[in-house]
């Protein structure tokens, strides 16, 4: 993903489609895994631990991380340098 992204950014537009496909697969697998971990049912053994446990901390930090990743996936129009001029020069 990163290597193809650099090639597209440097004007090698023939790698754009592969870069998009790998990016979409990465995003889909990431958010699938995140959804499975965040919305997992409670454990079958119902031992109630008071206070902060490692599981509670992990779920809280996963929510923070998930929110940051959603924010990071902003539309390309908001990026500081659009890729279009670099893609026009590629053949």
N, C-alpha and C positions, 0 to 999 in steps of 0.2 A: 504494500500500500504506500509506504513512504517513498520507496525508490521510484515507483511509477509516478507518484505525485511530483517529485522533483523533476522527472523527465518531462512531464506535461508542462510544469511551470517554466522549464527552460526552453519550451517551444517544440517539443517532440509530440505533436498532437495525435500521432498514431496510437499512443498509449492511453488516450483519454477514456475510451470505452472500457478497457480492462481496469483502469483506475476506478471508474464509477461502479463497475460490477463488484470489485473487491471491497470498495467502500460500503456499498449497500449490504453485502453479506456480513461484513464486520459489524455494521450498525445493527442489523437484524439479530445477529447472534448475541451481541452485547445486551441489547434491550430484552431479549428473550431470557437470558440468564439473570438479568437484574429483576425482571418481573417474577421469575420463579423464586428467587431468594426473598424478595420483599413481601410477596403474597403467599408465602408458604404457610400451611396450617400450623397451629400450635402443636407441641409434642404430645404424644399419647400419654406419657407419664405426667401427671399434673402436680408437679412440685412447685409451689409458689415461693420464689426467692424475692425477698424484699430488697429494695435498693437497686443500685446499678450492677448488673451482671454483664458478663462478656457478650452474651447474646443480645441484650438490650442495647449495649453500646454499639455492637456491630450493626444492628438494624437501624439505629439512629444515624450512624456514620454512612451507611449505605444510602439512606434517604438523602443526606446532604450531598453525597457523591453523585447520585442519580440526578438531582436537581442541577448540579453544576454541569453535568454532561449534557443535559437537555439545553441549558443556556448556551453551552459551548457550540452546540449544533445549530448556530444561527444561520439564517439564509445567506447565500453567497453575496447578495447585493450589499450586505452590511460589512463585508470584509474590507480591510484597508486598501488592498490592491486587487482589482478584478483581473481574472485570468484571460479575458477576451483578447486583449492586445497580443498576448503571448501565443494564443491558439491560432490567430489569424496568420502569423508568420510561419506556421508549421506546414509541412507538406505530407 
